[in-house]
Amino acid sequence: MRKLWLALCIIALWMLPLTAQDDIVGPDEYPEGINPLTGLQVDDPDVLNQRPLVVKIINAPAEVRPQYGLMQADIVWEHLLAGGITRFSAIYYGQEPDFIGPVRSARLVDFELIRIYRGLFSYSGMSDGTLQIMNGDALVSSRAVGGIGPCPALCRSEELNEKLEYTLFGNVPEIRLLAEERERDITPEPVFGMAFSETIPENGTDLERVNVAYVNTNIDWEWDADLEKWVRSQDGALHLDADTDELLTADNVIIFEEEHTEQPFVRDQFWGPTNFAFSVNFIGSGRAVFLRDGQYFEGEWRRETQDGVLTYFDSNGETWTFKPGNTFINLVPRWVEAYQLTFYVENPARVGITVESGILRGGPGSGYPATDIPGYLGDEFPALGRNNGGDWVQIQMADGRIVWVSTEIAAIDIDVMNLPLARPTIEN
């Protein structure tokens, strides 16, 4: 009788429908021919039997856009430069485009990305201080393939731009050949850390658009239900791909917060005035906001050591699952006023002014400048976000401006702490 009962239990379990997590690929192992950076099947599995390639691509000033080859990258990291502008580190693994760029100079953040992705690295040059750090790092220097040539790996295409510094373009297969000729460390290592699933995770919030505001760069990611992708804009203009003149899109977007340390001894004097550099360790853990399938989710990134794997988790500490496809990552600093997020949802909560005339401010605190128009008793605004303490609410004025109001002079129709956190986690 007991054997019969066990047999019936096994049959019943076998007949149960698959759970939402049964289609996960990764984060430790991947089927043959599956790209561990996208979760997609590659046309030629041999492309995965090599190191990923990290390539430095310029993103400012506006005249360098649109760039070539960003849509062929598996992952694109966008990070901050001195002056509040940004630059890209594009990771090529599953595809091998022969024209990408403009290629520009290296930054300290790239040295950690080389470790994270077990990759090679290509760039146009670097400041003396950055070069000294690279030369003192045996692993990074063994993977670096940079400079302004030789062609066909890195070639000038002066007819495409007026300024010389915007005319260097890379050829991924040729860069790999150049790495071999220069006896760089091209021996592939396992690449892992990301998990993928077509199943949309639970507990997401529907999102129309999110704005990521750096000091002097504004990035928008807007959900396109027809494309089923996030569409990128920068500083108010749609960002295009120069290869196809089509929209720059992503299946996944991460807003990735980590400490940035100013390194004033690393200066770039080649093309203009001196400026400092940022170093980023990617060690420990930190805030991550995940965008996929028209929703956003709060989560966390983790990496235990410099040689460790970068992994991602949801708000419950479970492995985060990316949608199979490409990923853009906005790396933001963990400073006061380092960045601001604005989440545009379909039906935002409302916040109403409860005093005769209340001051609205440019940030979450009385030390921020007041707006030229106050809030009057009875005025209502969309509530878009909050500060860490939940005593200031981010609102949108009728003219579209994003400002802040204290909960001492305003009432909201939901628990303030249910609003998304719009500022760096280090702020109160």
C-alpha positions in Angstrom: 0.0 0.0 0.0 2.8 2.4 0.9 4.5 1.7 -2.5 1.3 2.5 -4.3 0.9 5.7 -2.4 4.5 6.8 -3.2 3.9 5.9 -6.9 0.7 8.0 -7.0 2.5 11.0 -5.4 5.3 10.8 -8.0 2.7 10.7 -10.8 0.9 13.6 -9.4 4.0 15.7 -9.1 5.1 14.8 -12.6 1.7 16.0 -13.9 1.9 19.4 -12.2 2.3 22.3 -14.5 5.8 23.9 -14.8 6.4 26.7 -12.3 7.3 30.2 -13.4 10.9 29.6 -12.6 11.4 26.4 -14.6 12.5 28.2 -17.7 15.5 29.9 -16.1 18.9 29.7 -17.9 21.9 30.5 -15.8 23.4 32.1 -13.7 26.0 29.3 -13.2 25.6 27.1 -16.3 24.2 27.6 -19.8 23.2 25.2 -22.5 25.5 24.7 -25.5 25.5 27.8 -27.8 23.6 30.1 -25.3 25.3 33.4 -24.8 25.7 34.0 -21.0 25.4 37.7 -21.5 22.1 37.7 -23.4 20.5 34.2 -22.8 20.1 33.9 -26.6 21.3 31.2 -28.9 24.2 32.4 -31.1 24.5 31.6 -34.8 28.0 30.2 -34.4 28.8 28.6 -31.0 32.5 29.1 -31.7 32.2 32.8 -31.0 31.7 31.9 -27.3 35.0 30.1 -27.2 36.9 33.3 -26.7 37.0 36.2 -24.3 34.3 39.0 -24.5 35.7 42.2 -25.8 35.2 45.5 -24.0 35.4 48.6 -26.3 35.4 52.2 -25.2 32.9 54.3 -27.2 32.4 58.0 -26.9 29.0 59.5 -26.0 29.5 63.3 -25.8 29.3 65.9 -27.2 26.1 65.5 -29.2 27.9 65.6 -32.5 29.4 62.1 -31.9 25.9 60.6 -31.9 24.6 58.4 -33.4 27.4 55.9 -32.8 28.2 52.7 -34.7 27.8 49.2 -33.3 26.0 49.8 -30.0 23.1 47.6 -31.0 25.5 44.7 -31.7 26.8 44.8 -28.2 25.5 42.3 -25.7 25.8 44.7 -22.7 26.5 48.5 -22.7 27.7 50.2 -19.6 27.2 54.0 -19.4 29.3 55.7 -16.8 30.0 59.2 -15.6 33.0 61.4 -16.6 34.2 64.5 -15.0 32.0 67.4 -16.1 28.8 65.4 -15.8 28.9 63.8 -19.3 28.9 60.0 -19.9 30.8 57.4 -21.9 30.1 53.9 -23.0 31.9 50.6 -22.4 30.3 48.1 -24.9 30.7 44.4 -24.4 30.9 42.3 -27.6 30.6 38.5 -27.3 27.8 37.0 -29.3 28.3 39.2 -32.4 31.4 40.4 -34.2 30.7 43.7 -36.0 33.4 45.1 -38.2 32.7 48.8 -37.7 32.1 50.2 -34.2 32.8 53.6 -32.6 34.0 56.3 -32.4 36.5 54.6 -30.1 37.8 56.8 -27.3 40.1 56.7 -24.3 40.0 54.4 -21.4 38.8 55.1 -17.9 39.5 53.4 -14.5 36.1 51.8 -14.5 37.1 49.7 -17.5 39.7 47.9 -15.6 37.1 46.4 -13.3 34.8 45.5 -16.3 37.7 43.6 -17.8 37.7 41.4 -14.6 34.0 41.1 -14.4 33.6 39.8 -18.0 36.9 38.0 -18.2 37.5 40.2 -21.3 39.9 41.8 -23.6 39.9 45.6 -23.8 40.2 48.0 -26.7 40.5 51.8 -26.6 42.1 54.8 -28.3 44.5 55.8 -25.5 44.5 57.0 -21.9 46.0 59.7 -19.6 49.4 59.2 -18.1 48.0 58.4 -14.7 45.6 55.8 -16.0 48.4 54.3 -18.1 50.6 54.0 -15.0 47.8 52.2 -13.1 47.2 49.8 -16.1 50.9 49.0 -16.4 51.0 48.2 -12.7 48.1 45.7 -13.1 49.4 42.5 -14.7 45.9 41.2 -15.5 44.6 44.4 -17.2 47.8 45.0 -19.1 47.7 41.4 -20.4 44.3 42.0 -21.9 44.7 45.5 -23.3 44.7 46.1 -27.1 44.6 49.8 -27.6 46.0 52.8 -29.5 45.2 54.5 -32.8 46.0 51.6 -35.0 47.1 49.6 -36.8 44.4 49.3 -39.4 42.3 47.2 -40.0 41.8 46.6 -36.2 41.5 50.3 -35.3 41.2 52.7 -38.3 40.7 56.4 -38.9 37.6 57.3 -40.9 38.0 61.0 -41.2 35.2 61.5 -43.7 32.6 60.7 -41.1 33.5 63.5 -38.6 35.3 66.8 -38.6 37.4 66.4 -35.4 40.3 63.9 -35.4 39.4 62.6 -31.9 36.1 61.4 -33.2 37.3 59.4 -36.2 38.7 56.1 -34.8 36.6 53.0 -35.4 37.1 49.4 -34.4 36.7 46.1 -36.2 36.0 43.4 -33.6 37.4 40.3 -35.5 40.5 42.3 -36.4 41.0 43.5 -32.8 40.9 39.9 -31.7 43.6 39.0 -34.3 45.7 42.0 -33.1 45.4 40.7 -29.5 46.8 37.4 -30.7 49.6 39.0 -32.6 50.6 41.1 -29.6 50.5 37.9 -27.4 47.8 39.1 -25.1 46.0 36.7 -22.8 43.3 35.4 -25.2 42.6 32.1 -23.4 38.9 32.0 -22.7 37.4 31.7 -19.2 33.9 30.7 -18.2 31.6 33.8 -18.2 28.6 33.6 -15.9 26.5 35.5 -13.3 23.4 36.4 -15.2 20.2 34.4 -15.3 17.5 34.7 -18.0 13.8 33.8 -18.3 11.0 34.7 -20.7 8.7 34.7 -17.6 8.1 38.2 -16.2 9.0 38.3 -12.5 6.3 39.1 -10.0 5.7 42.3 -8.0 6.8 44.7 -10.8 5.3 48.1 -11.3 4.0 49.1 -14.8 6.2 51.9 -16.1 5.8 54.2 -19.1 9.2 55.9 -18.8 12.1 56.6 -16.5 14.5 59.5 -16.5 18.0 59.1 -15.3 19.5 62.5 -14.6 23.2 62.7 -14.2 24.8 66.1 -13.5 24.9 67.2 -17.1 23.3 64.3 -19.0 19.7 63.3 -19.1 18.8 59.7 -20.2 15.2 58.6 -20.8 14.1 54.9 -21.3 10.6 54.7 -22.6 8.6 51.4 -23.0 7.5 50.7 -26.5 4.7 48.1 -26.4 4.9 47.5 -30.1 8.6 46.8 -30.1 8.4 45.2 -26.7 11.7 47.1 -25.9 12.9 50.1 -24.0 13.7 53.0 -26.3 16.6 55.4 -25.4 16.7 59.1 -25.6 19.5 61.5 -24.5 19.1 65.1 -23.6 15.6 65.3 -25.2 16.5 63.6 -28.5 15.9 60.0 -29.6 19.2 58.1 -29.6 19.7 56.2 -32.9 22.0 53.5 -34.2 24.2 54.9 -37.0 24.4 51.5 -38.8 20.6 51.3 -39.4 19.3 54.7 -38.5 16.9 52.8 -36.2 16.1 53.5 -32.5 18.6 52.5 -29.9 16.7 49.9 -27.8 17.2 47.5 -24.9 15.5 44.4 -23.6 16.8 45.1 -20.1 17.9 48.3 -18.4 19.7 48.4 -15.0 20.2 51.5 -12.9 23.3 50.4 -11.0 24.4 52.4 -7.9 27.9 52.2 -6.6 30.5 54.3 -4.9 32.6 56.5 -7.1 36.0 57.8 -5.8 37.6 60.8 -7.3 41.2 60.2 -8.3 42.8 63.7 -8.9 46.2 62.2 -9.7 44.7 60.6 -12.9 44.3 63.5 -15.3 43.5 63.7 -19.0 45.5 66.6 -20.6 45.6 65.4 -24.1 42.5 67.0 -25.6 42.0 69.9 -23.3 41.9 71.1 -19.7 42.9 68.7 -16.9 40.2 66.8 -15.1 40.0 64.1 -12.5 38.9 60.5 -12.9 36.6 58.2 -11.0 37.4 54.7 -9.8 34.6 52.2 -9.1 35.3 48.9 -7.3 32.1 46.9 -7.8 32.8 45.1 -4.5 30.1 44.5 -1.9 26.5 45.1 -2.8 24.3 48.0 -3.8 21.1 49.2 -5.2 19.8 48.1 -8.6 16.7 49.1 -10.4 15.7 46.6 -13.1 13.6 47.4 -16.1 12.1 44.7 -18.3 8.8 44.0 -20.1 7.3 47.5 -19.4 7.8 47.2 -15.6 10.4 48.2 -13.0 11.7 46.3 -10.0 13.9 47.1 -7.1 16.8 44.8 -6.4 20.5 44.5 -5.6 23.8 43.7 -7.2 26.5 41.7 -5.4 30.2 40.9 -5.9 32.3 39.6 -3.0 35.9 40.2 -4.3 37.8 41.8 -7.1 38.0 38.4 -8.8 34.4 37.5 -8.0 31.4 37.2 -10.2 28.9 40.1 -10.5 25.4 38.8 -9.6 21.9 40.3 -9.4 19.0 39.7 -7.0 15.4 40.8 -6.5 14.1 42.6 -3.4 13.5 39.2 -1.8 17.1 38.1 -2.3 16.2 35.7 -5.1 18.3 35.5 -8.3 17.1 38.2 -10.7 16.1 36.9 -14.1 16.8 39.1 -17.2 14.7 39.0 -20.3 16.7 37.2 -23.0 18.3 40.0 -25.1 20.6 42.9 -24.8 21.1 45.0 -21.6 22.0 48.7 -21.1 23.4 49.6 -17.6 23.3 53.2 -16.3 26.1 53.3 -13.6 25.3 56.0 -11.1 27.4 57.3 -8.2 26.5 56.9 -4.5 26.7 60.6 -3.6 24.4 63.2 -2.3 22.9 64.8 -5.5 24.7 62.4 -7.7 21.7 61.5 -9.7 17.9 61.7 -9.7 15.4 59.2 -11.1 11.9 60.1 -12.2 9.5 57.2 -12.7 6.5 58.0 -15.0 3.7 55.5 -14.3 0.3 55.4 -16.0 -1.8 56.5 -12.9 0.5 58.1 -10.4 -0.6 58.9 -6.8 -1.7 62.4 -6.1 -0.3 64.8 -3.5 -2.2 67.9 -2.4 -1.0 71.1 -0.8 -2.5 71.6 2.7 -1.3 75.1 3.5 -2.3 78.5 2.1 1.0 78.8 0.2 3.8 76.2 0.4 7.4 76.3 -0.9 8.3 73.8 -3.5 12.0 73.1 -3.8 14.6 71.8 -6.3 15.5 68.9 -4.0 14.4 67.0 -1.0 15.4 69.4 1.8 15.0 73.0 3.0 18.5 73.8 1.8 17.6 73.4 -1.9 16.4 76.5 -3.8 12.8 77.4 -3.9 10.9 77.3 -7.2 9.5 80.6 -8.6 6.0 79.4 -8.2 4.8 78.1 -4.8 2.1 75.5 -4.2 -1.3 76.8 -3.1 -3.9 75.2 -0.9 -5.9 72.7 -2.9 -3.3 72.3 -5.6 -2.7 68.7 -6.6 0.3 67.2 -8.4 1.4 63.7 -9.6 3.6 62.1 -6.9 6.5 60.4 -8.7 9.0 59.5 -6.0 10.4 60.1 -2.5 13.6 60.6 -0.6 15.0 58.0 1.7 13.3 59.3 4.8 9.9 59.6 3.1 9.5 63.2 4.4 9.8 64.7 0.9 7.9 63.8 -2.2 9.0 64.3 -5.8 6.2 65.9 -7.9 5.6 67.1 -11.4 4.4 70.7 -11.9 1.9 71.7 -14.6 4.8 73.0 -16.8 6.6 69.6 -16.6 9.2 70.6 -14.1 10.2 68.0 -11.5 10.4 69.5 -8.0 10.0 68.4 -4.3 7.5 69.2 -1.6 7.7 68.4 2.2 5.1 66.1 3.7 4.7 68.8 6.4 2.8 70.9 3.9 1.3 68.2 1.7 -0.8 65.1 1.9 -0.6 62.0 -0.3 -3.2 59.4 -1.0 -0.9 56.4 -0.5 1.9 55.4 2.0 4.8 57.6 0.9 7.2 54.7 1.3 5.4 52.9 -1.5 6.7 55.6 -3.9 10.0 54.7 -5.7 13.2 56.0 -4.2 14.3 58.8 -6.6 17.6 59.8 -5.1 20.9 58.2 -4.1 20.7 55.8 -1.1 23.2 57.8 0.8 20.9 60.8 1.1 18.6 61.0 4.2 
